[in-house]
Every structure is written in C-alpha cells, then in structure tokens.
Amino acid sequence: MTRLMASCLALMLGATMAGAQVSVQNYEAPGNLAPTQNRGCITLAQADPGLSPPDLALSVLACARKNRPADAAALWDLMIARGMFDTERVTDKTAHQAVDVLAMQTSAELSPAQLSKISAEQKRLVPPGRPAEAAFCAQLQALGAPRHDPTWMTAHGMQAFRAPGKPALARNFNAEKAWKTALNSVLRCAN
C-alpha cells in the first residue's frame, strides 16, 4: 500500500512539474573563480608565486591566442598544481571542485586546435606513464610555494554562504609540504 501511495504521489508531482515553468537561480559569492591580475602571455619563469590559478588561466588563454602552446601547457600544469595546493589549505571541501570548474571554463575558451597543441606540449613536458621530466619539475620547484590569495576557491564553496567571513583555511598549514604534495600528485615530481 505504501509503494502505491508513493507511486501516485510521484506521478502527481511529475504531472504538476511538467506544466510548471522551472526557474533556476545561480548564486555566486564575490571572488568565486575570479582572477586578481592579468599578466598576459608569460613564461613559466615569470609565473611568480603570487599568481592564483584564475590569474594563470588568463595567461594560458593569452599564450594560446599568441600561438605559444609550450608556454600555455606549462602554465596550465602550474595552474592545476596551484589549485591542488589550495585544496590542501582550504578546509571547505565543497570549494575544492573549483579546480575542475576553472579547468573546464578555461578549456571552453580554447579552440579544438589550441587544445590539441597544448595537449601535445603537455605530453612532451610530462610523458604519459613516466615520472615528470626532471627539468620541468625543477622549474616548478624553483618557483616556490604559492603565496596567492585563496579567495578564488573559498568563495566557490558552501561556507561562503553558510558562514561568510569565517576563515576556511587550515590551521598550522605547512605551505612547503603542501606544495611538494601538489607537485607530486599532479605531475609526479618526486621530492
């Protein structure tokens, strides 16, 4: 009897919803996935630790537009590694998907030809199935641990709405250790 009632209720709700217009409202906290500076197309060596992943996304796009896929590929990998670094220091787990969303948004801005060139360069930098090339890892390690503001990520999570202004950062955070973890997990840069 209970299943029959549940089925009838589901059918009634479905019929009601079919005739109704559904409105979706997107809420976004200030700073969500937002860049703070635009350096244009830069080299990996110019990507100082103050550049956030959204800042680097702008540089990836600028390099792709200037037909500099090697720079775009290196900056892309750095963007993802710095995003993973932020997942180590941001305690709101709902904010961690910001890395994936940023990557999807950046990819959507690139043409298939640009994506193909960047992918080819990434395979050259870090061949599939092998640890990352030592020179590329050394360049990333030389940049040092990121020092950018993590608001781009914290504003992406639910805590930005549930407890605005409350720090969503890990206590006793070890930036050097988190950076090594990020490099190893993203690019397999053995430390």
Stockholm file with secondary structure:
# STOCKHOLM 1.0

chainA/1-191         MTRLMASCLALMLGATMAGAQVSVQNYEAPGNLAPTQNRGCITLAQADPGLSPPDLALSVLACARKNRPADAAALWDLMIARGMFDTERVTDKTAHQAVDVLAMQTSAELSPAQLSKISAEQKRLVPPGRPAEAAFCAQLQALGAPRHDPTWMTAHGMQAFRAPGKPALARNFNAEKAWKTALNSVLRCAN
#=GR chainA/1-191 SS CHHHHHHHHHHHHHHHHHHSCCCCCCCCCTTTTCCSCCCCSCCGGGCCTTCCHHHHHHHHHHHHHTTCHHHHHHHHHHHHHHHHHHHHHBCCGGGTTHHHHHHHHHHHTSCHHHHHHHHHHHHHHSCTTSCCCHHHHHHHHHHCSCCSCTHHHHTTSTHHHHSTTSCCBCTTCCHHHHHHHHHHHHHCCCC
#=GC SS_cons         CHHHHHHHHHHHHHHHHHHSCCCCCCCCCTTTTCCSCCCCSCCGGGCCTTCCHHHHHHHHHHHHHTTCHHHHHHHHHHHHHHHHHHHHHBCCGGGTTHHHHHHHHHHHTSCHHHHHHHHHHHHHHSCTTSCCCHHHHHHHHHHCSCCSCTHHHHTTSTHHHHSTTSCCBCTTCCHHHHHHHHHHHHHCCCC
//
